[in-house]
Amino acid sequence: MGILTKLSLRSLREEKSRTILTIVAMTIAATLAVATLVGLRSVQISMYQRAVQSEAGLVVRFPGVTAEKAEKLQNSSQFSKTAAFEEVGESQLTGMTDQQDSGVQVYRLTAKDLKLMATPILAAGRLPQTSDEILVPSYAIGDGSAIGQRETVHINGQKRRLLVVGTIDMYAMSPIAGNSLVMLTKTLTGKRTVMVAPASFGGLHARMSALAKTAGIHPKTVTYDESALMIMGASGNAKSQAILVSVVLAALLVIGGVALIMIYMSINLTVKAHRERYGLLRSLGTTPKQLRRLVYEQSLTLALPALLFGYLFGIFGIKLTMTGINQMMRRTQMGFTFVFRADWLPLVIAGLFMAGVTLLAAARPAFRASRISPIAAIRTAETSPMLSRWRLHETWLMRHLHTLALKRDRRNTARGTMLVLLTLTVALFIGMTGFMHNLLANTEQSRDTDLMVAITGSDQRTAVRKLITQQAKTKQLAVVLESSAMVLKEPYALTDSSMTVVAVPDAQFKKNFNSTPTYLNTRVQGTDANGKNHKEWLVPPTYDGTYALGNADHMTKKAGVTTQATLVPATEEPGLAQLIYHDGFGAMIVSETLFAQWQAKLGNKASDMQTVAAVKLSDPQDHKALVKALSTQFKGSRVTDYIAYDEQNIAIMTAFRVISYGFITLLALVSLATIINHVFAALLEQKRSLAMLQSIGTTSGQLTGMLNLQNALLLVKGGVLGTLLGNLLSYWLYRLMTHEFLKSFLWPWQETLAALLGLAVIWLAFAITTRRMLRHQDIDQLIRAV
């Protein structure tokens, strides 16, 4: 260990208060960096696992591989898991559905691979256990077909009777999902498709292309789930990778900026305090290069324990936060869990980041230390700054209040920097948290419906109404028949789109709608000539033409029904509007008699109708039991539980609020810690001058009052200016998005109160520390010290 290193360590041990303050400042910066990077990494892994859940993580596809090559490919150490399936051909679901599906693909898998690939996409039933059992698409169940029945299936022209044991999710991302049949086989006989989950993501496309060549297939035939790989930065799209890197760099840039300011001010104050010591070292022959090295060594020595504390607090904080969010999500049965991941990548990046920021922050103080003149340093402390006439002028407050405190505050040149930093910190906290409050508050939806059920097939209104009234008490219950029709010619805004036709009792139709077909008009978002978004009516309120309707399932241009209708805003019929699927296209209201006539004219079958019910419960806690009863009695019904949806939405919003508020608060704490560090360091520097004031009769209570007033002036000025700027920032951000999402502005008074309370706590901490220091310092020793 060199002499300079020993001097560096000895200096840090002698000045424990300053050393602890600097380590605390660096620890906060390190905690922010570690928490952000580990949090981003955990969110990245969580989103990736969510994206590949239906694929069982098998994101790379090698088609047309022979049995021999497939075995070698699946044994590669580059994959964490693999599976294979073969395409048997096409099928037709004879008798299971009235849709002529001749393009249904048939896949066969072994028991092991079937369990891996089919389990995530199993919508109902169980997996096949024998070769004469199959999984079918969800839409094939109903209209007389059910799980547990044998159905006739044509596979490559051969007629087979197979037992339907389950259904698969048509919309899953799995290659065997969609419009397909899935069967079990003991062994695969021909060429097969090999699905793999990569063990690592670095250079993925290049490695997979090389493996494709060894498997005897062209690299271009290999396909990837690019949307999932984009999350991990392994997409073949360079733009998506650049976006991911930009997000991480942006976060590091923000953290680096505030951390750089904090660490720089801590090191700079230390260098200023050691001015005389550096002068003595120069007089003894120490070179400027050695002094710069001394400052760098001290900075890195302090950064090491700070980084270790940052690892501890950052990892523990993120782990605790994610555990709380996951518990909340489990209570709402969301089916999504944040995966905590503190692997080597974010930890190494955080370590390098802290080392780089520390060296960068120490560069200027090290240069200043190397330029200190030995004679000037030994003769006196740092020269007092030149004060302008304005700073020397006595104000009205100085003549009537605590004169000495106000003079010291006015003539302190560093207070301006602290005031700017404090103002920006308060403004950032209030502005960003206020904007987040507005964003989250405006996304909350109020519903008139707790639960909605749709049953395809014959009229089930009586049975549905009876079941709901038996299972739960309701505030409001509406049950109607619905069907769909294609708008063929007019009105123009609805042409070639599907329209919902709703049947109401004849008496209600006569009383509420004057026995006239009525279209419930909706407002949709449009764009004006200037490119600004606005709300406009889907059908112009002045439209008085006809509505030409045809069968929704057949591509025909012949109108089965041509009618006129009264235009009524959907908001005027809330009881019926809640029954409409909110796709922006409204609905046509007709009587039951007219509905039956239209069904015949449009060529609709009984299977084209659906019974729809909307329920508002007296006790929302009854929603789970009612959902279970409806699903049990009406197989294949679509039940939408808005209460469960809102609970999940609240959980997501709460998680988003915790993460966003936490990040903003950490940024504010970093800046506040800089200010606290500077004030405490300045207090330590003033110990000798304060001791001189005590030696001439000034009491410790008077000095405490003087310093408290100085600190109060700084915090009050920063708090007032920051509050004004923060409210303006929140309103400006609101105005940027008001036409897009936000509808009403909420002034951030809660965030303002939190910021002001935080400043009050900081002032109290200053007051207690100042009082304790002044009561315990040795005046004689401080005055005699050089």
Salt bridges, closest charged atoms under 4 A:
GLU14 OE2 - ARG10 NE 3.02
GLU14 OE1 - ARG277 NH2 3.38
GLU15 OE1 - ARG18 NE 3.60
GLU15 OE1 - HIS274 NE2 2.64
GLU86 OE2 - ARG108 NH2 2.73
GLU87 OE2 - ARG61 NH2 3.76
ASP132 OD2 - ARG150 NH2 3.18
GLU133 OE2 - ARG126 NH2 3.03
GLU226 OE2 - HIS205 NE2 3.04
GLU297 OE2 - ARG293 NE 2.96
ASP343 OD2 - ARG41 NE 3.01
GLU382 OE2 - ARG368 NH2 3.77
GLU394 OE2 - LYS407 NZ 2.80
ASP409 OD1 - ARG415 NH1 3.77
ASP409 OD2 - LYS717 NZ 3.84
ASP450 OD1 - LYS616 NZ 3.44
ASP459 OD2 - ARG461 NH2 2.89
ASP496 OD1 - LYS557 NZ 3.35
GLU536 OE1 - HIS534 NE2 3.25
GLU592 OE2 - ARG461 NH1 2.41
ASP641 OD2 - HIS623 ND1 2.58
ASP646 OD1 - ARG447 NE 3.35
GLU751 OE2 - HIS437 ND1 3.44
